[in-house]
Amino acid sequence: MTPTVTALKDPSLRRSLALFRAFRREQADPAHCYALLARDSADQLERYGPLAGRVVVDVGGGSGHFTEEFRRRGAHAYLFEPDLAELAAQGHVPRHAVRADGYLLPLADGVADVCFSSNVLEHVADPQTFLSELIRVTRPGGLIYVSFTNWYSPWGGHETAPWHYLGARRARERYCRQTGRTAKHTLGENLFAVHIGPTLRQVRARDDVSVVSARSRYWPFLASAVTRVPWLREFVTWNLLLVLRRCS
């Protein structure tokens, strides 16, 4: 039996600290980290209605923690992930998983009630094409949930952060010296400098979606306010969460 877990109030300092502690242990205990993040993400989505009975498409969901949580809540959830190593990270390939590229999903138009993508946008070379594909497969009235770590966030360089502020190459070299291993992410190859201001302008200029929410995913207070201040938002937002609604 799955243990009952009390939802953390969002936003709150307690929630932010819990997530931060989990992130600190991400490499040592990825199962705990991503299970907590999956529960938190499902809680966020259920603000807009129950997941039970909904078709949820999880794009780039790695080893399937998010998909599993959505299915536990009664959703018809399916994982689309291009990386076989990520798919098998839990020792097995998850059920309801399809190996597929987020640029070209093997789905008809408008089949999803919810299209979900957590921390993927900064790993694609063409974020706007990726977003367009998420929107395409979402039905009119459905939701698109997208979050990403922007480049100027304190975690923008991922495992090399915060040294990425001094340059991506220098940060990678330092990481290698300190750990004795090569960093997983390389700017321009599997990590890209995505910024909040341009992303918000591009999304708001579209006529096929409306912006339901644009906020910091992890900020403990004033989560929406911090995304409204140009320049400052690039540093203090940490991770931008966009909830979009597909227009007719």
C-alpha positions, 0 to 999 in steps of 0.5 A: 500500500502506498503511504499517505503523504501530506501535501505541502502548501504551495508556495511556502517556505516548508515546501521549498526547503523540502524540495531543496533538500531532495534536490541536494540528494538527487544523485544519491537518492533520485527515487526520493527526489523525483517521487517528491517532485512528482507528488508536488507537480500533481498537486499543482495540476489538481488545482485546475481540476482532478486528474482522474479520468484525464489523458495526460501526456508526459513529455521528457519524463525520464524514468517515469516518476511523474507518469506513475504519480498521475496514474496513481491519481486515476489519470490515463497517463503516458510517458514519451521519452527519447533517451533509453538510458533515462527510460531504464534508470529505475532498472526497468522500462516503465509501462505506458512508455513510448520512445519518442522525440518531443519535437515530433510526438506520435500523437494525433492533434488534440488527444491530451487533456493535459500535456506535461513537461518538467525541466525539459525545455532547457535541454532542447535546441529549439524551445519554440518548436518543442512548445508548439508540439506540446500545444498541438497534441492538447485538446481545446480547453486542455492544459499545458504544464511546462517548467524549465530552469532558466540559464541565469538561475543559480541552478542554470548550469545544473551540476556545474552551478553556480560556476556557470556565471563565470562561463560554461566552459570554465564551470565544466573544467572546474567540475571535472577537477573537483569530482574527477568526472565529466559533467553530464551537461554541455552548453550547446549540446544537451543544455541551452541558455533559455531565458524568462523574458523572451519565453514569456513574450513568445508565449503571450504572442501566440493565438493558440494558447492563453497564459493561466499562470506564469510563476516561480515553481519553487519560490517560497513566497510571491511566486508570481510577482518575481516573474514580473520584474524584468532582469531581476526575474532572470536570477531570482525565479529559479525555475519558471512554471508556465500553465497554458490553456489551449484555445479553440 
